[in-house]
Amino acid sequence: MESRTLSDLVSVVYRRWPGILLVVLGSVGASLVFQAKYTPAWRASAKLYLPDNPPTFSFSSEKANIPTQAPIPTAREDVQLGMLSLITSGAALERILEKHPEFTLQELRAKIVANITREKMLQVTATDPDMHKAIDLANEVLAAFRDLYKDLVERGPRSNLATFQEGLKTAEENQKSAQDAVLAFLDSLGSINLQTEVQRLVQERNTLRNNLEELDSNKKIRETRRPLLMEIIGERPEFVEASQSIGRNSAYVNTIKSLSNLEIERATLLLQFTVEHPKVVALDERMRVLREQAAGELEMIQTGSSLTRDEEVKRMLADLVNMDIAESTDAEKRGIYTARLADVEGKLKNAPVNIAELSRLNNEVSRWRDLASELKRRIYELELHLRHGIDFTYVNEYLLAREKTAKAVPTPQNVTIFAAATGLIVGVFLAVILEIIALSRMRRPF
Amino acid sequence: VFLEQGRAALMEPVRRRIRDFGPLGSALLMLAGLGVGVLVAWLVNLDHAYGEWFLFHRGRRESVIRDIPMLFTYLSWILLMLLTGWFALVYMHGESDRPILGLLVFSLFADVIPALYQGSLAILLLLLLIRSIRHGDLPLRLSPVLIPIPFILVSYLITLLKAPALGASDFLFRLSYMVMLVVFPSLIRTRRQLRILFHYLIIGAIISSTVSYAEYGLSIALGQAVTFAPGAASKAASPIGVLPRATGLMAIPNHFSNTICPIVAMLIYFATRPRKLLSTSTRILYLAIAAYLSVAVGLSFSRSGWLALGAVTMLIPVLRWPKIVLPYGLFLGAVALVAWQSGLAKWLYDTAKALGGGSVDFRWHMNHIGVMAWLTDPLFGRGVGTIRAFFNPYNLEVHDTFLQVLADMGLFGLTGFLALFGILAHRSFARLARTRDRVDRDWLIGVIIGFAIILVQCLFTMFIWIRFLWAWIAITDTVVEVTSQPEEEPADLVFLRPPPNLGGVPAHGI
């Protein structure tokens, strides 16, 4: 390093100013030629707003539908990195290549630059000599990214939907099978309502038991009353004779037999109907007529004697008649009741097992029905979401690339400034170098 | 004629007497004072209304103390006090050379004070202009280190062809850093001046480190990081919990450690001088300052700073006492073996790695972005600053200075920078090989050690447009030049002239 002064440097520049000016002018001139022959590239940028959470909706409440704070663009680095790599992925760019077959994938990739701006927005910048193509590329890449991103976001819900739909089929099939099993089981039981049937059987069993007890009770009453009645009637001789003539009256016997049959029929009907049932009422009416007839036939026998005047004897005789009727039907009634009771108890014995089996089958039906119902609800919700679209992103016409915001690179001003500044730097540098060479030659001439 | 008139005017004795401007003049002065008062009140009102909004808007709200109304008013008041103190210093010295140089050197450690460097440089250049007028000329030393500068500038300007905008303000600021390559070698021409410069560097480092201690104290007191670093860069996840990362007066902890570590290394190296060359009191002072600064580097949690400082400091004994290389090497090897076998080394590595959370992964990713950006135009790069918009979710530069140059300016720009470093390295080592004087050798080895530290740290930080790097290039070049000069003070010194007892000319006016 040699000691020089500021004046030396200034004088170098001063003395060699024509050369410096020549270099500057040459540089600027070259830049003008360059600008005339070279088409600048255009850069167009499109931006996308990406909040951390998409707008959502809920069936249960409107709270989720209304944002409670300003949506802030995503600040998570891992998400941002993923988004940037998605932009230049083959999946995104190949969509663009379908529209622009004039490019190769590599050329397209070189034209696209993605970035996350300071405001945390996704920015796609496309460069092309054609301004409109640059704008289209920027917007199309952004749109491709949006679609891809949407696909990515909706992939989970779509997969869930397919699974749910498949699950719904299975659930419905299983529900039908379970229902068929219930029907077949009920059919095997001969009833469509096992609970009611069991209740009815229990009621019938109680009735039968009551009836049997009543038969026993009536028999004991008759056994006690008959001798008493006989004794009372025996104290009245005319009654004895009268009764003897009655026993031998064939019309009376037939009437009693008819009454006996009707009594059995009534007892059978009462197993199914109440006393108010028309059939039972009609039967009662017939029985009442027959009883009157029987009493008449008896009276007709008695009219030959003096017995007809004693009403008390007539009543006791009527009681004896009824006792005879009851006794004549007692064995048959008891046989019917006992057989029926055995049948009912046999059925009731299997009831708990049948109820448990039916419950199990019904539970099976409920389980599949509930599952199918839940799946249907969720399928509907998912379909609604997907029809509405799950979109994290937001863009509008001002964020998209436009002619107004496209920039030429380099601009004519920048080229001129570069040429002038570079010319000046190189010119001064050359002047200093030439000066050093000149000084060296002065000191050490050839 | 103009120059002659100006020189004559400057050579006149300075009148210090307060002049009476008469009643009208006094009234006008009073009115002017009133106007200034109203202006100040208006500014205070603006600060009250919009000061916090401005801080928030600039994204610095998190890194300064929150909720302080009229912060700018307080800062302005402090600045006014500092300016008053500075002028008092100038008055005490009887000249402005030292305060101006001190301010310029201090600005190297104070990136967060806006325009301090440009302001101090402008004052210095103004002073030199006045001196050049007074003396008729100004000594100028153009070093070969300047040869790559045109290449670097042209490489930078290529950004105009690659991007819609250059970032003109950045370019002009960065251009001003390169001015130091001319200013320092031209002004610092003697060993005495070099010592003054070194002392100012130490003072600057101490002030910045003291600020870092204050930051730490405030952070612990307030329970949140009170530093100048933005967001995640202001904290470190240590084994004992999240700790703040001190920044001193720099904007980023790594930059702070980058500025302090070279000074620490030089201090340690100088403190190991033989007894004949250094008094005990100075040795103790140097070591004490080195310890003080080292703790500040520790508080910055800059792992690259720790690494660079540790590695280079371990080399100092080898450089200072070459005869002990073998035993020293064996000792270091034994220590390393014990650390390795005991698991201490792995624990230290894991702990240091965990300090920055995902910082290592982040750097890998940033470097990958840098390589991809470079490959889009290997020759000229993508343009300075454009990497922030290139698949870059971090909005940051590449955290590797060399890769940063490669991505921004391509092979063309990297060639310029490598030429700059290569020429400087060649000059330094060539001078070292020729120098026999022990003190001169210390100066040379000291700045080379400092440069080595910076270059190691450059592998982990975006340091190329930090003015301290350019200052250190200029300082290294200055040391090379000064050590090649004879001991005598030259007669044509225009800056930091020697005091009268050393044969210098008394300070006269400005």
Interface residues (C-beta under 8 A of the other chain):
Chain A: M1 E2 S3 R4 T5 L6 S7 D8 L9 R43 E77 Q80 L81 L84 T88 A110 V113 A114 N115 I116 T117 R118 Q123 T125 K407 V409 P410 T411 N414 V415 I417 F418 A421 T422 I425 V426 V428 F429 V432
Chain B: S132 D137 L138 P139 L140 R141 L142 S143 P144 P150 L153 V154 L157 I158 L160 L161 K162 A163 P164 L166 P185 H365 T376 R388 A389 F390 F391 N392 P393 Y394 N395 E481 S484
